[in-house]
C-alpha cells in the first residue's frame, strides 16, 4: 500500500492549525514504505536495528546477510545458522535469541509471515508480538514502513513524544495516552503525521 501523502497533508492542514505550521517548516512529505525483500527479512532487520545507531546497525545487518551469501536468509536457513557465527557478526546474545525465535515462528505454516499484508492493523500487531523481541513499537514500524499503513501513531516512541512537545510548546513530554489524544484529529493519516514529527525533531537538532 502506498502512503497517501498528498491527501494526508491536506487533511492534517485542515484538522490542526499547529500541524499546518509543522508542515510548512518541514516541507513536502517523503514518507514511503519499503517493499524490497520479504516480510521475514524486514522484521529481522528491525530486530537487528533495535537500540543501535543507524550506521552501527547497518554494519551488523550487512555482516549477518553476508553469512547467507549477501541475501536475506529463509527462516529455516536462519534456524540452522550457528549462534556463534551470528554473535561474531555483531548480534548480541539477546538479539540472536530474538531472530531465532522469529525464524521458528516464520518456519511454521500456521504463522502467516508472508501474508501479513492481508491482515488488518490489529491482526498484524497481534501476530508479530507473539515473537520474542518484537514489541508494540517494532510491529508499528512494520505497519508503517513495510506495509505502508496510513493510520499508525507509535505512542511509545520517544521521538514522537518529543516532536509533539516541540510542536505544541509543551513543558513536559506527553504520556502515551496524551500522544493518542493529541493525535486523534490526525486520523486517518497518523503515519504521515508521525513522519512529520520525526523530521521536525531532526530539524530542531540542526
Secondary structure, DSSP 8 states (H G I E B T S, - for coil): ----HHHHHHHHHHH-HHHHHHHHHH-S-------SS-HHHHHHHHHHHTTS-HHHHHHHHHHHHHTTTSS---HHHHHHS-HHHHHHTT--HHHHHHHHHHHHHHTSTTS-GGGGGGS-HHHHHHHHTTSTT--HHHHHHHHHHTS--S----TT-HHHHHHHHHHHT-SS---HHHHHHHHGGGTT-HHHHHHHHHHHHHHHH-
